[in-house]
């Protein structure tokens, strides 16, 4: 009995070890925005930075991550609401999570894109574009993992998971069989009852 339990436990543990470790959408986007802020801090030498973040549904989220990373780098960071008052302008071009179907209907492709440009307004010449990394992360995952790893907190941290492709069985055969079975059952009930 112990041998069976031990072998079953080892089997389950090996399955968990092989399980797919996919980061959450929030964690990947947070890391990508942090990398952008770190890159700006490496290229702008001022200790006191006023920064502006362009309009986007996730503007406040991105601004909080950028401010936190600038402070972690030893800078005094101030978010300003007017672009002309800023030293650095962050333009959010894309923060999104997309899902696309794959040939294997059990899995989908999750694509996370973070594309933010940064412009140094205090440099000479003014408006010098700063080199910043962008993120495009692709993971082939199951639908359950997609639902579990996305977050509804921000517009860029979730997407529409496409439904599984339908088949002849799902579209036509299965409903016809169910309707025929129900009709047969009703017919048999009335036949037995009438006798």
N, C-alpha and C positions, 0 to 999 in steps of 0.2 A: 504494500500500500504506500509506504514511504517513497519507494522508487517511482511509482506512478505519479505521486504528487510532486516529487522533485523534478521529474522530467517535464511535467506539465508546466511547472513554474519556470523552468529554464526556457521552454519553448515560448511562453508568453513574454518573458524578459527579452529574448532575442528579437521578437517581433517589435517590441517597444524601442529597442535599440536601433532597429532599421527604420523606424517611423520617420516620416519626413519632418524636419525641423524648419519651419518657414517663419520668418519674422513677421510680426504684426505690421500692418500698413502704417500705423502711427509711428512705430519705432523707426522704420525705414525713412519715412519722410522727415522725421525729427533729425535723424543723423545726416541726411542730405542737406537740410537747411543749416545745420550746425557746421558742416564742411564749407558751405558758402561763407558763413560769418567768419570762420577761422581763416579762410583765404583772404578775405577783405582785411582782417586784422594784420595779417602777414604783409600786406601790400600798402597799408596806410599807417604811417608812423605816429599819428597824433594820439595823445593819451585821452583826449576828450573828444568824443565823436557824437555828432548829431546826425541821426539817420532818418530817412523817410522811406516808407514802404508803399508801393503803388496800390491802387484799388484792386481788390480781389476778395472773393468770399472768405478766404482763409487768411486775410491780411493780419488780423490781430494775433492769430496763432503764430504765423511766421515772424511777426515783429517781436513777440515775447521770446521766441527761440533765439533770434538774432541778438536781442538785448542781453539775454542770459549768457550767450557765448562770448559776447564782447566783454562783459564784466568778468567772466572767467579768465579771459586773456589779459586782465589787468587794465582794461579801458573803462572810462566813465562814459556810459552810453545813455543818450537821450533820444527818445522817439519824438519826432516833431511831426505835426500834421500838415505843414506847408512845405512843399518841395524846395522853395527858394531859401528856406532857413536851414537846410540840411548840408552836411559835408559829404555824405554818401547817400545815393539813391538806389534802393533795391526795387527792381521792376520784376514782378512775378509774371512770367510768361505762361507757365503751366505747372500746376500741382494737381495730379490726378491719379486715379486708380482705375484701370480698365480691365475687363475680362473678355476674352475671345474664345470661341469654340475651337476644339481640336478634333482631329480625325477620331481619336479615341474618345468616345462619348462620356467616359467616366471621369475625364480630366479636362481642365480648362487652363488657359494661359493667363496669368495675372501679370499685368504690366503696370509698374509704378513709375511715373515720370515727375521729376522735379527740375524745372528749368527757371532759374532766377538770374537775371543779369544785374551787375552792380556798376555804378558810375560814380567816380570820384569828382565831386564838384569843387573841392578845395584845391585840386591839383592844377598845375599849369601844363598844358592848356586845360581849361575848365571842361568838365564832362568826359574826362579820360575813362574809357571802359577798363574795368579791372578784370583780370583773369579769374574766373570762378568755375568750380566744377559743376557739372550737371549730372543728374542721376537718371538712368533708365534701367530698371531692374525687372527681369523676367523670371517668373517661377511657374513651372507646370505643377499644378496642385489639383486636388479633388474639390468638388463643390462644397463638401462639408468643411474642409480646411479653409476655403475661401470665405465662407460665412463666419467661421470662427476667428479668422485673423483680421477681418476688416472692422472698422469702427465707424459708427454713425455720428461721431462728434463733429467732424469737419467735412466739408464738401469734397475735399481731395482725398480723404482717407477711406472712401468707399465707392463702389461702383455697382452696376447692375449685373448680377450673375446671370448669364444666359441660361434659359431652360434647356434641359437635355433634348437632343433632336428626337423628333417623333418618328415612329416606324409604322409600317402597315398594321402591325399587331395593335399598337396603341390607338391609331386613328380609326380603323375600321373593324378589324376582326374581333377584338375584345368587346367593344360595345354591342356588336351584333350577337355574339355568343351570350352575353349577359341578358340582353332583351329576349332572346329565344328561350333561355333557361327560365326567365321569369314568366313568360307567356305559357310555357309548358307546365310550370308549376300551377299557375292559376287554372289552366284548362283541366289538369288532373284533379284539382280540388273540387271544381264544379262537377266533374264527371262522377267522382266518388260520392258527392253530396246528393246528386240527383237520383242515384240508385238507392 
